[in-house]
Amino acid sequence: MIRYGFIGLGNLGQGLAGSLLRGGFPLRVHDRDRGRAEPLIAEGAVWADDPAGLAASVDAVITCLPSPAISETVLDTLLPAMRPGATWIETSTIGREDILRLSARAAGYGIKTLECPVTGGVHLARSGEITVLVGGGDALFARHQPALEAMGGTVLRIGELGSASVIKVITNMLAFIHLVADGEALMLAKRGGLDLARAWAAIKASSGNSFVHETEGQLILNGSYDIAFTMDLALKDLGFAEGFGAEFGVPLKLAALTRAIFEEGRATYGGDAQSTQIVKLLEDALGTDLRAEGFPPRL
């Protein structure tokens, strides 16, 4: 059985690593904060004191990190320690040029690269039902497909290396646009005198429904906003989308407007605020909370 290492045990990474571990795969883990690894160690994961030590003892290293710069820094530590023929599996959301550039660097060490950004939210990562978007060669995909299927309920091979980065950015762009629109829709319902729980159910059953409404809409109505995804991360992904728009010659007017709204949200609530708090801008501006009974604080 292939031996995997996992680096980056934040909200998303911890869920992915846990799903892989419960799938029966031997797993070594590392994070700057060992406390994040303790639940996984209790389930049978082996702690590695540093990334290089982890890399030297496994056949594939999976990274789940918050930015391209951090991915690059960690990779610089990993590559000299990895065995030629090993695989680097990047689940972070980074740009297409980033993954192509970093994979070329890895190839210089005899390391193969598979890009596997994930989408669907932290709650689906915890349950092993998240969607995994894969870019890379057929043979490499086939080699790691069992592990990817342990981490995700849906595994989609998009194409060659770089393709998964593009579609991941597209899906996130849509999610943030939907989030802003859902807040406006719920506010229309509230100010129109409707029961918000019934309005939420009606939208869910209508042509206006979206994944964001079904999931993040509940956290807005609860008032927790706890989606485990920050304003900073949202703006990073919207920046990638606008970059692709410029590169491919596609005017992204809605994405640009959404990014401006998120810039206002970050300025108001801070970069570490939940991305769902973008709806709070409208709530605060109108002095009207969007609350309803029966919705969970977390998904």
N, C-alpha and C positions, 0 to 999 in steps of 0.2 A: 504494500500500500504506500502511496505517495505520502511523504512527510511534509506537512505544511507548517509555516511560521506566519504569525499575524502581528503586524505592527500598526498601532493606532487604535486604541480601545475607547474612543469617545462614544457618544450615544449610538451612532450608527455602527461603528466597528465592533463594539461589544456585542451587539445583536448578531452581526454576521459571524463573528468568531464563535459565539455560542451555538448557532445553528450548525456550523461546520463540525464543532465538537460533538454535538448530539447526533450528527450523521455518522459518527464512528471513526472520524479521521484523527490520527495522532496530531497533536497541535502544541506548538511552542508559542508563547505570546510575550510581547513587550510593549510597554508604554512609558512615557516619562513619569507618569503617576502610577506606581505599582498598585495603589488601592483600586484602580479601575479593573485590574486583572484578578482581584481576589475572588469574585464570583465564578470566574472561569477556572481558576486553579482549584476551587472547591469541586468543580465538575470533572476535573481530570487533566486540565491543561498544565503544561510545564512552563514555569517562568524562566525567561532568559534575562540576564542582567543587563545586556546591551544588544543593540541591533546586529553588530558584527558576530557576536557569539551565536545569536539566533540563526543568522544567515549561513554560518558554517556547518550547521547541524541538520539542515532540512533540504528538501528537493525543490521547494517553491516557497517564495515569500510573498504574502499578500499585504498590501499597504492600504490604509484607509485614513487619509490625512486631510487637513482643512484647506491647504492651498498648494499650488504648483511649486512655490518656493520651498515649502517644507518637504514636499515629495522629493524634490531635487536634493536637498540637504541629506535626507535619510538615505536616498539611493547612493549618494557618494560614499556613505559609510558601508552600505551593504555590498556593493559590487566587488571590492577587493576580497571580500570574505566568502562570496558565493562560489560554489563549485561550477566549473564550466558545464554547460548543458542544463543547468537549473533554470527555473522560470521566475520572473518577476510578474506578479499579477496586481495591477493597479486598479483599485475600486474607487479611488478619489475622483472627484469631478475636476478635471484639468482641461486645458485647451488642446485642440488637435495638434498644433505645432509643438506644444510641450511634450505630448506623448511620443510624437515622431522623433523629436530631438533626444529625449531621454532613452527611448528604445534603441536608438543608434549608439548611444553611449554604452548601454548595457551589452549590445552586440559585440562591442570591442572587447568585452570580458568573456565572450562566449555564452552570454545569458540571453535567453529568449524572453519576449514580452507579450503579455496578453492584457488588453485593457477591458475592464469589466465594471464600469460605473453602474450604480444601482439606483432604482427609482421606486417610489411608493411610500416612503416614510419609515421612521424608526420603528413604529409598531409592527410593520410587516417584516422588518429585519429581525426583530425579536422572535417572531413566530415562524421564520423560515419561508415566508410567502412573498418576499420582495421580488421585484423584477430585476434580472441581471441582463445588462446590455453588453454584448461581447464584440470586440474588434480584434481580429488576429487570424492566423492561418488555420486551415482545417485540422491538420494533425495536432497542433498544439491545443486547439479547442477540444478535440476529442479526448486528449489525454487528461484534461482537467474538468471535463464536463460533469463527471460524478460529484466532484467537490462543489462545483458551481450550482448544481441541482440541489445539493444539501443546503446551500445558503439561500437559494431562491426558489419560489414556487413557479416562476416563469423565467426561462433562460432563452434569450433571443440572440442568435448570431446575426449581427447587423452587416458585417462585411470585413474588409481588411483593417489593419491597424489604423486608427484615426477616425473611423466611421462611427464608433460608439460614442466618442467624445462629442461629435456633432449632434447626434440624436438626443443625447442626454441633456445638452444645453437647450435644445428645442423643447423638450418635455418640461424642463424647469421654467423656461420662459413662459410657456402656456400656463403652468401652475400659478405663477405670480400674477399674471394677467387675470386669471380666473379668481384669485384670492381678492384682488381689488374689486372686481366686478361683483363678487358674492357679497362683499360688505355693503356695496351700494344697493344691491337688490334687497338684502335684509333690512337696510335702513328705510327703503321705500315701503316695505311691508309694515315696519314698526310705526312710521309716521302716518301711514295710511290706516292705522287703527287695527291691524290684523294681529291675531295671536301668533307669536313667532314660532312656536313649536309646530303649529299647523301649517304655517307658511313654509317652514323648512321641509316638512313632509311633502307639501304640494310641489315644491321645486324639485325635490328628489324624484318625484314620480312624473316629472314633466320633461319636455324637450330642452328645458334650460338647465338640466342637471349636469353636474361634473363630479369627478373624483374629489376635487378640492371641496366642493359643497358638502359632499357626503362625509368627509373626514374633518378638515379644518373648520368647516362651518359649525360643527358640533362644539369645538373648543372655544369658538367665538361666543356662542350662545351660553356656554358654561361660564365664561369669563376668565378661564385659566390661561387661554392662548398657548397652552404648553405643547407645542409641536416639536420641540427639541431641535429647532433650526433657527439660526439667527439672521438679523438684518444684514450683517456683514456678509454672510454666506449668500444670501439672496442677491445682494448687489454684485458680488463676485460673478455669479452665474449670469445675471443680466448684462454685465459687462462683456462676458464671453459672447452672449447672443448678439449684442450690438457689433462686436468685432466681426462675427460671421456675416452679419448683414452688410457691413462695409466690404468685406472680402468678396462676397458672392453677388454684390450689387442688388440687394433686396432692401427697400426702405421699410424699416420696422417702426412705424409710427406708434403703435400701441405699446411695443416694448420700450421705446424711448420715454413715453409718458409714464409708464409703470415704473421705470427706473427713477424718474424724477420724483415720483410719489414716495418711493422707498428711500431716496436721499433725504426727503423731508422727514420720513419716519425715523431714520437713523439720527438725524440732527435733533429730533424731539426726544426720543427714548433711549438712544445709545445703540452702538453696533452690536452689543450682546443681547439686545431685546429680542423677544420671539418675533419671527417674521410675520406671524399672524396678527401681531399688534399693529400692523399697517392699517387694519380696520379701525383701530382705536383712534386714529387721526380723525376719522369722520365722526366717531362717537363723541370725542372731546370737542370738536368744532361745533357740533349741534347740541351738546349737552344732553345726549340721549344714549343710554346704554342699550346694547343688544343682548338681552338676557332672557332665558326661558328655562323652565324646570325640566329635569329629566335628561340632561345632556352631561356626558362624562368630563372630568377634568383632564384625563389623558386617554388616548386611544389604545 
